[in-house]
Amino acid sequence: MENGIIDFVMVNSKYQGNGYGRETMKFAINKCIERGYDSIVLGVVKWNQKAFKLYKSLGFEKIEETQFLRQFMDKE
């Protein structure tokens, strides 16, 4: 089983709410389908409820929740 991956889809905040995210996702989903992927995987950060709602409306289901930490280091 080969998964298509959609990652780092973003819409500038001043253009959100105009359907650009939905159209971009539909384009990406169709590309994955054209390439013959069995399923499509994407990620969304927990606090981004707008994106989560959009993905759910496009038929995605939450299958796993992962937690990760990022460490920022000072540049010296």
PDB file of N, CA, C, O and CB in Angstrom:
ATOM      1  N   MET A   1       0.845  -1.179   0.000  1.00  0.00           N
ATOM      2  CA  MET A   1       0.000   0.000   0.000  1.00  0.00           C
ATOM      3  C   MET A   1       0.890   1.241   0.000  1.00  0.00           C
ATOM      4  O   MET A   1       1.744   1.398   0.873  1.00  0.00           O
ATOM      5  CB  MET A   1      -0.961  -0.002   1.223  1.00  0.00           C
ATOM      6  N   GLU A   2       0.694   2.101  -0.958  1.00  0.00           N
ATOM      7  CA  GLU A   2       1.492   3.305  -1.047  1.00  0.00           C
ATOM      8  C   GLU A   2       0.618   4.519  -0.744  1.00  0.00           C
ATOM      9  O   GLU A   2      -0.462   4.678  -1.313  1.00  0.00           O
ATOM     10  CB  GLU A   2       2.142   3.427  -2.439  1.00  0.00           C
ATOM     11  N   ASN A   3       1.101   5.372   0.160  1.00  0.00           N
ATOM     12  CA  ASN A   3       0.353   6.559   0.570  1.00  0.00           C
ATOM     13  C   ASN A   3       0.849   7.801  -0.146  1.00  0.00           C
ATOM     14  O   ASN A   3       2.053   8.001  -0.306  1.00  0.00           O
ATOM     15  CB  ASN A   3       0.452   6.754   2.073  1.00  0.00           C
ATOM     16  N   GLY A   4      -0.084   8.630  -0.571  1.00  0.00           N
ATOM     17  CA  GLY A   4       0.249   9.974  -1.006  1.00  0.00           C
ATOM     18  C   GLY A   4       0.357  10.836   0.239  1.00  0.00           C
ATOM     19  O   GLY A   4      -0.339  10.593   1.224  1.00  0.00           O
ATOM     20  N   ILE A   5       1.211  11.828   0.206  1.00  0.00           N
ATOM     21  CA  ILE A   5       1.384  12.714   1.359  1.00  0.00           C
ATOM     22  C   ILE A   5       1.166  14.154   0.908  1.00  0.00           C
ATOM     23  O   ILE A   5       1.760  14.611  -0.068  1.00  0.00           O
ATOM     24  CB  ILE A   5       2.801  12.540   2.001  1.00  0.00           C
ATOM     25  N   ILE A   6       0.309  14.852   1.630  1.00  0.00           N
ATOM     26  CA  ILE A   6       0.090  16.274   1.398  1.00  0.00           C
ATOM     27  C   ILE A   6       0.610  16.980   2.645  1.00  0.00           C
ATOM     28  O   ILE A   6       0.173  16.699   3.761  1.00  0.00           O
ATOM     29  CB  ILE A   6      -1.444  16.612   1.112  1.00  0.00           C
ATOM     30  N   ASP A   7       1.543  17.896   2.438  1.00  0.00           N
ATOM     31  CA  ASP A   7       2.212  18.509   3.582  1.00  0.00           C
ATOM     32  C   ASP A   7       2.476  19.991   3.320  1.00  0.00           C
ATOM     33  O   ASP A   7       2.714  20.397   2.183  1.00  0.00           O
ATOM     34  CB  ASP A   7       3.530  17.779   3.890  1.00  0.00           C
ATOM     35  N   PHE A   8       2.432  20.773   4.359  1.00  0.00           N
ATOM     36  CA  PHE A   8       2.764  22.201   4.327  1.00  0.00           C
ATOM     37  C   PHE A   8       1.901  23.005   3.361  1.00  0.00           C
ATOM     38  O   PHE A   8       2.415  23.792   2.566  1.00  0.00           O
ATOM     39  CB  PHE A   8       4.208  22.375   3.958  1.00  0.00           C
ATOM     40  N   VAL A   9       0.600  22.805   3.433  1.00  0.00           N
ATOM     41  CA  VAL A   9      -0.338  23.611   2.657  1.00  0.00           C
ATOM     42  C   VAL A   9      -0.745  24.781   3.536  1.00  0.00           C
ATOM     43  O   VAL A   9      -1.270  24.593   4.634  1.00  0.00           O
ATOM     44  CB  VAL A   9      -1.594  22.770   2.189  1.00  0.00           C
ATOM     45  N   MET A  10      -0.500  25.983   3.051  1.00  0.00           N
ATOM     46  CA  MET A  10      -0.816  27.172   3.833  1.00  0.00           C
ATOM     47  C   MET A  10      -1.434  28.243   2.948  1.00  0.00           C
ATOM     48  O   MET A  10      -1.088  28.373   1.774  1.00  0.00           O
ATOM     49  CB  MET A  10       0.440  27.713   4.525  1.00  0.00           C
ATOM     50  N   VAL A  11      -2.343  29.000   3.522  1.00  0.00           N
ATOM     51  CA  VAL A  11      -2.941  30.136   2.842  1.00  0.00           C
ATOM     52  C   VAL A  11      -2.683  31.360   3.723  1.00  0.00           C
ATOM     53  O   VAL A  11      -2.966  31.339   4.921  1.00  0.00           O
ATOM     54  CB  VAL A  11      -4.488  29.914   2.577  1.00  0.00           C
ATOM     55  N   ASN A  12      -2.159  32.400   3.138  1.00  0.00           N
ATOM     56  CA  ASN A  12      -1.915  33.644   3.856  1.00  0.00           C
ATOM     57  C   ASN A  12      -3.195  34.064   4.583  1.00  0.00           C
ATOM     58  O   ASN A  12      -4.286  33.993   4.018  1.00  0.00           O
ATOM     59  CB  ASN A  12      -1.436  34.762   2.883  1.00  0.00           C
ATOM     60  N   SER A  13      -3.056  34.496   5.821  1.00  0.00           N
ATOM     61  CA  SER A  13      -4.233  34.798   6.649  1.00  0.00           C
ATOM     62  C   SER A  13      -5.161  35.832   6.021  1.00  0.00           C
ATOM     63  O   SER A  13      -6.370  35.777   6.248  1.00  0.00           O
ATOM     64  CB  SER A  13      -3.790  35.288   8.005  1.00  0.00           C
ATOM     65  N   LYS A  14      -4.638  36.769   5.243  1.00  0.00           N
ATOM     66  CA  LYS A  14      -5.524  37.777   4.638  1.00  0.00           C
ATOM     67  C   LYS A  14      -6.368  37.208   3.494  1.00  0.00           C
ATOM     68  O   LYS A  14      -7.312  37.857   3.045  1.00  0.00           O
ATOM     69  CB  LYS A  14      -4.698  38.951   4.123  1.00  0.00           C
ATOM     70  N   TYR A  15      -6.035  35.996   3.017  1.00  0.00           N
ATOM     71  CA  TYR A  15      -6.797  35.359   1.949  1.00  0.00           C
ATOM     72  C   TYR A  15      -7.623  34.168   2.436  1.00  0.00           C
ATOM     73  O   TYR A  15      -8.327  33.538   1.647  1.00  0.00           O
ATOM     74  CB  TYR A  15      -5.862  34.910   0.856  1.00  0.00           C
ATOM     75  N   GLN A  16      -7.541  33.860   3.728  1.00  0.00           N
ATOM     76  CA  GLN A  16      -8.305  32.735   4.262  1.00  0.00           C
ATOM     77  C   GLN A  16      -9.795  33.048   4.236  1.00  0.00           C
ATOM     78  O   GLN A  16     -10.210  34.202   4.351  1.00  0.00           O
ATOM     79  CB  GLN A  16      -7.853  32.403   5.695  1.00  0.00           C
ATOM     80  N   GLY A  17     -10.585  31.994   4.083  1.00  0.00           N
ATOM     81  CA  GLY A  17     -12.035  32.168   4.058  1.00  0.00           C
ATOM     82  C   GLY A  17     -12.588  32.435   2.670  1.00  0.00           C
ATOM     83  O   GLY A  17     -13.785  32.680   2.519  1.00  0.00           O
ATOM     84  N   ASN A  18     -11.733  32.392   1.650  1.00  0.00           N
ATOM     85  CA  ASN A  18     -12.164  32.643   0.274  1.00  0.00           C
ATOM     86  C   ASN A  18     -12.161  31.386  -0.588  1.00  0.00           C
ATOM     87  O   ASN A  18     -12.376  31.472  -1.797  1.00  0.00           O
ATOM     88  CB  ASN A  18     -11.276  33.683  -0.358  1.00  0.00           C
ATOM     89  N   GLY A  19     -11.921  30.218   0.012  1.00  0.00           N
ATOM     90  CA  GLY A  19     -11.958  28.968  -0.735  1.00  0.00           C
ATOM     91  C   GLY A  19     -10.630  28.539  -1.338  1.00  0.00           C
ATOM     92  O   GLY A  19     -10.559  27.497  -1.989  1.00  0.00           O
ATOM     93  N   TYR A  20      -9.575  29.324  -1.134  1.00  0.00           N
ATOM     94  CA  TYR A  20      -8.275  28.974  -1.718  1.00  0.00           C
ATOM     95  C   TYR A  20      -7.710  27.691  -1.110  1.00  0.00           C
ATOM     96  O   TYR A  20      -7.138  26.868  -1.824  1.00  0.00           O
ATOM     97  CB  TYR A  20      -7.282  30.121  -1.521  1.00  0.00           C
ATOM     98  N   GLY A  21      -7.863  27.519   0.183  1.00  0.00           N
ATOM     99  CA  GLY A  21      -7.383  26.304   0.838  1.00  0.00           C
ATOM    100  C   GLY A  21      -8.104  25.073   0.328  1.00  0.00           C
ATOM    101  O   GLY A  21      -7.476  24.050   0.057  1.00  0.00           O
ATOM    102  N   ARG A  22      -9.414  25.162   0.195  1.00  0.00           N
ATOM    103  CA  ARG A  22     -10.226  24.046  -0.306  1.00  0.00           C
ATOM    104  C   ARG A  22      -9.818  23.688  -1.736  1.00  0.00           C
ATOM    105  O   ARG A  22      -9.643  22.513  -2.057  1.00  0.00           O
ATOM    106  CB  ARG A  22     -11.733  24.402  -0.253  1.00  0.00           C
ATOM    107  N   GLU A  23      -9.667  24.695  -2.590  1.00  0.00           N
ATOM    108  CA  GLU A  23      -9.288  24.431  -3.980  1.00  0.00           C
ATOM    109  C   GLU A  23      -7.873  23.861  -4.072  1.00  0.00           C
ATOM    110  O   GLU A  23      -7.616  22.978  -4.890  1.00  0.00           O
ATOM    111  CB  GLU A  23      -9.389  25.715  -4.811  1.00  0.00           C
ATOM    112  N   THR A  24      -6.967  24.350  -3.249  1.00  0.00           N
ATOM    113  CA  THR A  24      -5.599  23.830  -3.234  1.00  0.00           C
ATOM    114  C   THR A  24      -5.592  22.380  -2.790  1.00  0.00           C
ATOM    115  O   THR A  24      -4.892  21.552  -3.372  1.00  0.00           O
ATOM    116  CB  THR A  24      -4.704  24.673  -2.313  1.00  0.00           C
ATOM    117  N   MET A  25      -6.371  22.068  -1.755  1.00  0.00           N
ATOM    118  CA  MET A  25      -6.445  20.690  -1.274  1.00  0.00           C
ATOM    119  C   MET A  25      -7.078  19.770  -2.321  1.00  0.00           C
ATOM    120  O   MET A  25      -6.611  18.648  -2.515  1.00  0.00           O
ATOM    121  CB  MET A  25      -7.244  20.627   0.034  1.00  0.00           C
ATOM    122  N   LYS A  26      -8.123  20.227  -2.990  1.00  0.00           N
ATOM    123  CA  LYS A  26      -8.741  19.407  -4.031  1.00  0.00           C
ATOM    124  C   LYS A  26      -7.748  19.125  -5.157  1.00  0.00           C
ATOM    125  O   LYS A  26      -7.714  18.016  -5.691  1.00  0.00           O
ATOM    126  CB  LYS A  26      -9.995  20.102  -4.589  1.00  0.00           C
ATOM    127  N   PHE A  27      -6.947  20.116  -5.518  1.00  0.00           N
ATOM    128  CA  PHE A  27      -5.918  19.930  -6.543  1.00  0.00           C
ATOM    129  C   PHE A  27      -4.912  18.867  -6.088  1.00  0.00           C
ATOM    130  O   PHE A  27      -4.578  17.955  -6.845  1.00  0.00           O
ATOM    131  CB  PHE A  27      -5.194  21.274  -6.843  1.00  0.00           C
ATOM    132  N   ALA A  28      -4.431  18.993  -4.843  1.00  0.00           N
ATOM    133  CA  ALA A  28      -3.450  18.036  -4.307  1.00  0.00           C
ATOM    134  C   ALA A  28      -4.039  16.627  -4.204  1.00  0.00           C
ATOM    135  O   ALA A  28      -3.368  15.647  -4.529  1.00  0.00           O
ATOM    136  CB  ALA A  28      -2.956  18.497  -2.925  1.00  0.00           C
ATOM    137  N   ILE A  29      -5.279  16.527  -3.758  1.00  0.00           N
ATOM    138  CA  ILE A  29      -5.951  15.227  -3.656  1.00  0.00           C
ATOM    139  C   ILE A  29      -6.060  14.588  -5.038  1.00  0.00           C
ATOM    140  O   ILE A  29      -5.784  13.398  -5.192  1.00  0.00           O
ATOM    141  CB  ILE A  29      -7.358  15.381  -3.018  1.00  0.00           C
ATOM    142  N   ASN A  30      -6.460  15.363  -6.039  1.00  0.00           N
ATOM    143  CA  ASN A  30      -6.582  14.832  -7.395  1.00  0.00           C
ATOM    144  C   ASN A  30      -5.236  14.377  -7.946  1.00  0.00           C
ATOM    145  O   ASN A  30      -5.174  13.380  -8.665  1.00  0.00           O
ATOM    146  CB  ASN A  30      -7.190  15.880  -8.316  1.00  0.00           C
ATOM    147  N   LYS A  31      -4.160  15.087  -7.625  1.00  0.00           N
ATOM    148  CA  LYS A  31      -2.820  14.666  -8.056  1.00  0.00           C
ATOM    149  C   LYS A  31      -2.462  13.317  -7.436  1.00  0.00           C
ATOM    150  O   LYS A  31      -1.900  12.452  -8.108  1.00  0.00           O
ATOM    151  CB  LYS A  31      -1.760  15.731  -7.671  1.00  0.00           C
ATOM    152  N   CYS A  32      -2.784  13.139  -6.166  1.00  0.00           N
ATOM    153  CA  CYS A  32      -2.514  11.854  -5.510  1.00  0.00           C
ATOM    154  C   CYS A  32      -3.314  10.730  -6.161  1.00  0.00           C
ATOM    155  O   CYS A  32      -2.800   9.630  -6.361  1.00  0.00           O
ATOM    156  CB  CYS A  32      -2.845  11.936  -4.010  1.00  0.00           C
ATOM    157  N   ILE A  33      -4.571  11.010  -6.489  1.00  0.00           N
ATOM    158  CA  ILE A  33      -5.418  10.012  -7.142  1.00  0.00           C
ATOM    159  C   ILE A  33      -4.857   9.667  -8.526  1.00  0.00           C
ATOM    160  O   ILE A  33      -4.779   8.495  -8.892  1.00  0.00           O
ATOM    161  CB  ILE A  33      -6.875  10.528  -7.261  1.00  0.00           C
ATOM    162  N   GLU A  34      -4.467  10.697  -9.294  1.00  0.00           N
ATOM    163  CA  GLU A  34      -3.890  10.480 -10.626  1.00  0.00           C
ATOM    164  C   GLU A  34      -2.637   9.606 -10.562  1.00  0.00           C
ATOM    165  O   GLU A  34      -2.376   8.818 -11.471  1.00  0.00           O
ATOM    166  CB  GLU A  34      -3.553  11.823 -11.282  1.00  0.00           C
ATOM    167  N   ARG A  35      -1.874   9.749  -9.497  1.00  0.00           N
ATOM    168  CA  ARG A  35      -0.627   8.998  -9.358  1.00  0.00           C
ATOM    169  C   ARG A  35      -0.842   7.598  -8.792  1.00  0.00           C
ATOM    170  O   ARG A  35       0.105   6.828  -8.634  1.00  0.00           O
ATOM    171  CB  ARG A  35       0.333   9.757  -8.472  1.00  0.00           C
ATOM    172  N   GLY A  36      -2.101   7.278  -8.490  1.00  0.00           N
ATOM    173  CA  GLY A  36      -2.446   5.920  -8.092  1.00  0.00           C
ATOM    174  C   GLY A  36      -2.204   5.568  -6.636  1.00  0.00           C
ATOM    175  O   GLY A  36      -2.093   4.387  -6.307  1.00  0.00           O
ATOM    176  N   TYR A  37      -2.118   6.557  -5.752  1.00  0.00           N
ATOM    177  CA  TYR A  37      -1.917   6.260  -4.336  1.00  0.00           C
ATOM    178  C   TYR A  37      -3.164   5.602  -3.760  1.00  0.00           C
ATOM    179  O   TYR A  37      -4.291   5.943  -4.119  1.00  0.00           O
ATOM    180  CB  TYR A  37      -1.572   7.543  -3.550  1.00  0.00           C
ATOM    181  N   ASP A  38      -2.938   4.652  -2.858  1.00  0.00           N
ATOM    182  CA  ASP A  38      -4.039   3.930  -2.224  1.00  0.00           C
ATOM    183  C   ASP A  38      -4.763   4.772  -1.179  1.00  0.00           C
ATOM    184  O   ASP A  38      -5.968   4.624  -0.975  1.00  0.00           O
ATOM    185  CB  ASP A  38      -3.522   2.662  -1.583  1.00  0.00           C
ATOM    186  N   SER A  39      -4.025   5.647  -0.526  1.00  0.00           N
ATOM    187  CA  SER A  39      -4.607   6.541   0.471  1.00  0.00           C
ATOM    188  C   SER A  39      -3.753   7.803   0.534  1.00  0.00           C
ATOM    189  O   SER A  39      -2.654   7.860  -0.018  1.00  0.00           O
ATOM    190  CB  SER A  39      -4.700   5.849   1.876  1.00  0.00           C
ATOM    191  N   ILE A  40      -4.278   8.796   1.209  1.00  0.00           N
ATOM    192  CA  ILE A  40      -3.584  10.079   1.332  1.00  0.00           C
ATOM    193  C   ILE A  40      -3.422  10.396   2.808  1.00  0.00           C
ATOM    194  O   ILE A  40      -4.369  10.287   3.586  1.00  0.00           O
ATOM    195  CB  ILE A  40      -4.359  11.222   0.598  1.00  0.00           C
ATOM    196  N   VAL A  41      -2.225  10.785   3.181  1.00  0.00           N
ATOM    197  CA  VAL A  41      -1.904  11.125   4.564  1.00  0.00           C
ATOM    198  C   VAL A  41      -1.571  12.611   4.626  1.00  0.00           C
ATOM    199  O   VAL A  41      -0.877  13.138   3.757  1.00  0.00           O
ATOM    200  CB  VAL A  41      -0.716  10.257   5.103  1.00  0.00           C
ATOM    201  N   LEU A  42      -2.064  13.270   5.643  1.00  0.00           N
ATOM    202  CA  LEU A  42      -1.668  14.655   5.884  1.00  0.00           C
ATOM    203  C   LEU A  42      -1.599  14.891   7.373  1.00  0.00           C
ATOM    204  O   LEU A  42      -2.108  14.100   8.167  1.00  0.00           O
ATOM    205  CB  LEU A  42      -2.648  15.647   5.216  1.00  0.00           C
ATOM    206  N   GLY A  43      -0.976  15.970   7.740  1.00  0.00           N
ATOM    207  CA  GLY A  43      -0.854  16.312   9.153  1.00  0.00           C
ATOM    208  C   GLY A  43      -1.382  17.706   9.396  1.00  0.00           C
ATOM    209  O   GLY A  43      -1.379  18.560   8.509  1.00  0.00           O
ATOM    210  N   VAL A  44      -1.828  17.915  10.596  1.00  0.00           N
ATOM    211  CA  VAL A  44      -2.300  19.243  10.996  1.00  0.00           C
ATOM    212  C   VAL A  44      -1.981  19.418  12.477  1.00  0.00           C
ATOM    213  O   VAL A  44      -2.141  18.489  13.269  1.00  0.00           O
ATOM    214  CB  VAL A  44      -3.847  19.420  10.716  1.00  0.00           C
ATOM    215  N   VAL A  45      -1.531  20.611  12.843  1.00  0.00           N
ATOM    216  CA  VAL A  45      -1.251  20.862  14.252  1.00  0.00           C
ATOM    217  C   VAL A  45      -2.576  20.999  14.999  1.00  0.00           C
ATOM    218  O   VAL A  45      -3.559  21.510  14.463  1.00  0.00           O
ATOM    219  CB  VAL A  45      -0.372  22.139  14.433  1.00  0.00           C
ATOM    220  N   LYS A  46      -2.578  20.543  16.216  1.00  0.00           N
ATOM    221  CA  LYS A  46      -3.800  20.445  17.012  1.00  0.00           C
ATOM    222  C   LYS A  46      -4.539  21.779  17.147  1.00  0.00           C
ATOM    223  O   LYS A  46      -5.769  21.807  17.149  1.00  0.00           O
ATOM    224  CB  LYS A  46      -3.468  19.914  18.384  1.00  0.00           C
ATOM    225  N   TRP A  47      -3.807  22.867  17.256  1.00  0.00           N
ATOM    226  CA  TRP A  47      -4.441  24.169  17.476  1.00  0.00           C
ATOM    227  C   TRP A  47      -5.092  24.739  16.217  1.00  0.00           C
ATOM    228  O   TRP A  47      -5.864  25.693  16.309  1.00  0.00           O
ATOM    229  CB  TRP A  47      -3.423  25.149  17.998  1.00  0.00           C
ATOM    230  N   ASN A  48      -4.795  24.170  15.035  1.00  0.00           N
ATOM    231  CA  ASN A  48      -5.330  24.707  13.790  1.00  0.00           C
ATOM    232  C   ASN A  48      -6.679  24.065  13.462  1.00  0.00           C
ATOM    233  O   ASN A  48      -6.787  23.221  12.572  1.00  0.00           O
ATOM    234  CB  ASN A  48      -4.335  24.484  12.636  1.00  0.00           C
ATOM    235  N   GLN A  49      -7.685  24.481  14.196  1.00  0.00           N
ATOM    236  CA  GLN A  49      -9.021  23.899  14.042  1.00  0.00           C
ATOM    237  C   GLN A  49      -9.661  24.229  12.699  1.00  0.00           C
ATOM    238  O   GLN A  49     -10.472  23.448  12.201  1.00  0.00           O
ATOM    239  CB  GLN A  49      -9.918  24.378  15.155  1.00  0.00           C
ATOM    240  N   LYS A  50      -9.313  25.377  12.099  1.00  0.00           N
ATOM    241  CA  LYS A  50      -9.839  25.706  10.769  1.00  0.00           C
ATOM    242  C   LYS A  50      -9.398  24.654   9.752  1.00  0.00           C
ATOM    243  O   LYS A  50     -10.205  24.162   8.963  1.00  0.00           O
ATOM    244  CB  LYS A  50      -9.366  27.114  10.326  1.00  0.00           C
ATOM    245  N   ALA A  51      -8.113  24.318   9.782  1.00  0.00           N
ATOM    246  CA  ALA A  51      -7.580  23.325   8.850  1.00  0.00           C
ATOM    247  C   ALA A  51      -8.194  21.954   9.137  1.00  0.00           C
ATOM    248  O   ALA A  51      -8.579  21.235   8.215  1.00  0.00           O
ATOM    249  CB  ALA A  51      -6.035  23.258   8.946  1.00  0.00           C
ATOM    250  N   PHE A  52      -8.283  21.602  10.404  1.00  0.00           N
ATOM    251  CA  PHE A  52      -8.861  20.307  10.771  1.00  0.00           C
ATOM    252  C   PHE A  52     -10.286  20.193  10.251  1.00  0.00           C
ATOM    253  O   PHE A  52     -10.678  19.153   9.720  1.00  0.00           O
ATOM    254  CB  PHE A  52      -8.836  20.114  12.298  1.00  0.00           C
ATOM    255  N   LYS A  53     -11.053  21.252  10.402  1.00  0.00           N
ATOM    256  CA  LYS A  53     -12.445  21.269   9.928  1.00  0.00           C
ATOM    257  C   LYS A  53     -12.489  21.133   8.399  1.00  0.00           C
ATOM    258  O   LYS A  53     -13.325  20.403   7.865  1.00  0.00           O
ATOM    259  CB  LYS A  53     -13.160  22.580  10.376  1.00  0.00           C
ATOM    260  N   LEU A  54     -11.594  21.834   7.699  1.00  0.00           N
ATOM    261  CA  LEU A  54     -11.536  21.736   6.243  1.00  0.00           C
ATOM    262  C   LEU A  54     -11.218  20.314   5.810  1.00  0.00           C
ATOM    263  O   LEU A  54     -11.892  19.763   4.940  1.00  0.00           O
ATOM    264  CB  LEU A  54     -10.493  22.706   5.680  1.00  0.00           C
ATOM    265  N   TYR A  55     -10.192  19.714   6.414  1.00  0.00           N
ATOM    266  CA  TYR A  55      -9.785  18.359   6.027  1.00  0.00           C
ATOM    267  C   TYR A  55     -10.911  17.358   6.290  1.00  0.00           C
ATOM    268  O   TYR A  55     -11.144  16.450   5.493  1.00  0.00           O
ATOM    269  CB  TYR A  55      -8.512  17.938   6.791  1.00  0.00           C
ATOM    270  N   LYS A  56     -11.594  17.533   7.396  1.00  0.00           N
ATOM    271  CA  LYS A  56     -12.707  16.642   7.714  1.00  0.00           C
ATOM    272  C   LYS A  56     -13.831  16.798   6.687  1.00  0.00           C
ATOM    273  O   LYS A  56     -14.453  15.812   6.291  1.00  0.00           O
ATOM    274  CB  LYS A  56     -13.236  16.926   9.135  1.00  0.00           C
ATOM    275  N   SER A  57     -14.090  18.032   6.257  1.00  0.00           N
ATOM    276  CA  SER A  57     -15.145  18.271   5.261  1.00  0.00           C
ATOM    277  C   SER A  57     -14.777  17.688   3.895  1.00  0.00           C
ATOM    278  O   SER A  57     -15.649  17.459   3.057  1.00  0.00           O
ATOM    279  CB  SER A  57     -15.415  19.776   5.126  1.00  0.00           C
ATOM    280  N   LEU A  58     -13.482  17.448   3.676  1.00  0.00           N
ATOM    281  CA  LEU A  58     -13.015  16.848   2.422  1.00  0.00           C
ATOM    282  C   LEU A  58     -12.936  15.324   2.515  1.00  0.00           C
ATOM    283  O   LEU A  58     -12.467  14.665   1.587  1.00  0.00           O
ATOM    284  CB  LEU A  58     -11.648  17.414   2.047  1.00  0.00           C
ATOM    285  N   GLY A  59     -13.397  14.765   3.642  1.00  0.00           N
ATOM    286  CA  GLY A  59     -13.471  13.323   3.787  1.00  0.00           C
ATOM    287  C   GLY A  59     -12.339  12.673   4.571  1.00  0.00           C
ATOM    288  O   GLY A  59     -12.304  11.449   4.689  1.00  0.00           O
ATOM    289  N   PHE A  60     -11.414  13.463   5.109  1.00  0.00           N
ATOM    290  CA  PHE A  60     -10.327  12.889   5.897  1.00  0.00           C
ATOM    291  C   PHE A  60     -10.817  12.524   7.287  1.00  0.00           C
ATOM    292  O   PHE A  60     -11.739  13.142   7.819  1.00  0.00           O
ATOM    293  CB  PHE A  60      -9.147  13.865   5.987  1.00  0.00           C
ATOM    294  N   GLU A  61     -10.187  11.510   7.866  1.00  0.00           N
ATOM    295  CA  GLU A  61     -10.499  11.073   9.223  1.00  0.00           C
ATOM    296  C   GLU A  61      -9.242  11.122  10.064  1.00  0.00           C
ATOM    297  O   GLU A  61      -8.145  10.855   9.574  1.00  0.00           O
ATOM    298  CB  GLU A  61     -11.103   9.649   9.227  1.00  0.00           C
ATOM    299  N   LYS A  62      -9.401  11.462  11.316  1.00  0.00           N
ATOM    300  CA  LYS A  62      -8.279  11.435  12.245  1.00  0.00           C
ATOM    301  C   LYS A  62      -7.989   9.976  12.586  1.00  0.00           C
ATOM    302  O   LYS A  62      -8.862   9.261  13.080  1.00  0.00           O
ATOM    303  CB  LYS A  62      -8.583  12.276  13.537  1.00  0.00           C
ATOM    304  N   ILE A  63      -6.762   9.542  12.321  1.00  0.00           N
ATOM    305  CA  ILE A  63      -6.411   8.155  12.622  1.00  0.00           C
ATOM    306  C   ILE A  63      -5.313   8.049  13.673  1.00  0.00           C
ATOM    307  O   ILE A  63      -5.130   6.996  14.283  1.00  0.00           O
ATOM    308  CB  ILE A  63      -5.975   7.446  11.360  1.00  0.00           C
ATOM    309  N   GLU A  64      -4.594   9.128  13.879  1.00  0.00           N
ATOM    310  CA  GLU A  64      -3.497   9.069  14.842  1.00  0.00           C
ATOM    311  C   GLU A  64      -3.185  10.474  15.340  1.00  0.00           C
ATOM    312  O   GLU A  64      -3.300  11.452  14.602  1.00  0.00           O
ATOM    313  CB  GLU A  64      -2.236   8.419  14.210  1.00  0.00           C
ATOM    314  N   GLU A  65      -2.797  10.551  16.581  1.00  0.00           N
ATOM    315  CA  GLU A  65      -2.355  11.827  17.153  1.00  0.00           C
ATOM    316  C   GLU A  65      -0.928  11.645  17.644  1.00  0.00           C
ATOM    317  O   GLU A  65      -0.634  10.733  18.416  1.00  0.00           O
ATOM    318  CB  GLU A  65      -3.301  12.300  18.320  1.00  0.00           C
ATOM    319  N   THR A  66      -0.058  12.513  17.192  1.00  0.00           N
ATOM    320  CA  THR A  66       1.359  12.433  17.540  1.00  0.00           C
ATOM    321  C   THR A  66       1.785  13.732  18.193  1.00  0.00           C
ATOM    322  O   THR A  66       1.350  14.815  17.804  1.00  0.00           O
ATOM    323  CB  THR A  66       2.227  12.138  16.294  1.00  0.00           C
ATOM    324  N   GLN A  67       2.621  13.608  19.166  1.00  0.00           N
ATOM    325  CA  GLN A  67       3.147  14.788  19.846  1.00  0.00           C
ATOM    326  C   GLN A  67       4.637  14.880  19.552  1.00  0.00           C
ATOM    327  O   GLN A  67       5.353  13.882  19.614  1.00  0.00           O
ATOM    328  CB  GLN A  67       2.879  14.728  21.386  1.00  0.00           C
ATOM    329  N   PHE A  68       5.096  16.078  19.234  1.00  0.00           N
ATOM    330  CA  PHE A  68       6.524  16.250  19.033  1.00  0.00           C
ATOM    331  C   PHE A  68       6.948  17.576  19.649  1.00  0.00           C
ATOM    332  O   PHE A  68       6.141  18.489  19.818  1.00  0.00           O
ATOM    333  CB  PHE A  68       6.889  16.192  17.526  1.00  0.00           C
ATOM    334  N   LEU A  69       8.195  17.658  19.969  1.00  0.00           N
ATOM    335  CA  LEU A  69       8.758  18.863  20.579  1.00  0.00           C
ATOM    336  C   LEU A  69       9.838  19.421  19.664  1.00  0.00           C
ATOM    337  O   LEU A  69      10.535  18.673  18.978  1.00  0.00           O
ATOM    338  CB  LEU A  69       9.334  18.563  21.995  1.00  0.00           C
ATOM    339  N   ARG A  70       9.968  20.710  19.662  1.00  0.00           N
ATOM    340  CA  ARG A  70      10.998  21.360  18.875  1.00  0.00           C
ATOM    341  C   ARG A  70      11.857  22.197  19.827  1.00  0.00           C
ATOM    342  O   ARG A  70      11.339  22.932  20.667  1.00  0.00           O
ATOM    343  CB  ARG A  70      10.376  22.242  17.737  1.00  0.00           C
ATOM    344  N   GLN A  71      13.140  22.074  19.684  1.00  0.00           N
ATOM    345  CA  GLN A  71      14.043  22.844  20.523  1.00  0.00           C
ATOM    346  C   GLN A  71      14.669  23.959  19.690  1.00  0.00           C
ATOM    347  O   GLN A  71      15.212  23.717  18.612  1.00  0.00           O
ATOM    348  CB  GLN A  71      15.137  21.935  21.145  1.00  0.00           C
ATOM    349  N   PHE A  72      14.584  25.157  20.198  1.00  0.00           N
ATOM    350  CA  PHE A  72      15.190  26.308  19.533  1.00  0.00           C
ATOM    351  C   PHE A  72      16.474  26.640  20.286  1.00  0.00           C
ATOM    352  O   PHE A  72      16.496  26.721  21.515  1.00  0.00           O
ATOM    353  CB  PHE A  72      14.206  27.545  19.492  1.00  0.00           C
ATOM    354  N   MET A  73      17.532  26.829  19.522  1.00  0.00           N
ATOM    355  CA  MET A  73      18.816  27.131  20.133  1.00  0.00           C
ATOM    356  C   MET A  73      19.245  28.538  19.752  1.00  0.00           C
ATOM    357  O   MET A  73      19.018  28.991  18.630  1.00  0.00           O
ATOM    358  CB  MET A  73      19.882  26.104  19.709  1.00  0.00           C
ATOM    359  N   ASP A  74      19.862  29.215  20.696  1.00  0.00           N
ATOM    360  CA  ASP A  74      20.386  30.556  20.416  1.00  0.00           C
ATOM    361  C   ASP A  74      21.542  30.477  19.438  1.00  0.00           C
ATOM    362  O   ASP A  74      22.378  29.576  19.512  1.00  0.00           O
ATOM    363  CB  ASP A  74      20.836  31.251  21.714  1.00  0.00           C
ATOM    364  N   LYS A  75      21.578  31.427  18.527  1.00  0.00           N
ATOM    365  CA  LYS A  75      22.726  31.519  17.620  1.00  0.00           C
ATOM    366  C   LYS A  75      23.782  32.369  18.310  1.00  0.00           C
ATOM    367  O   LYS A  75      23.501  33.480  18.760  1.00  0.00           O
ATOM    368  CB  LYS A  75      22.320  32.134  16.219  1.00  0.00           C
ATOM    369  N   GLU A  76      24.963  31.856  18.389  1.00  0.00           N
ATOM    370  CA  GLU A  76      26.042  32.627  19.040  1.00  0.00           C
ATOM    371  C   GLU A  76      27.109  32.977  18.069  1.00  0.00           C
ATOM    372  O   GLU A  76      28.091  33.622  18.437  1.00  0.00           O
ATOM    373  CB  GLU A  76      26.646  31.861  20.194  1.00  0.00           C
TER     374      GLU A  76
END
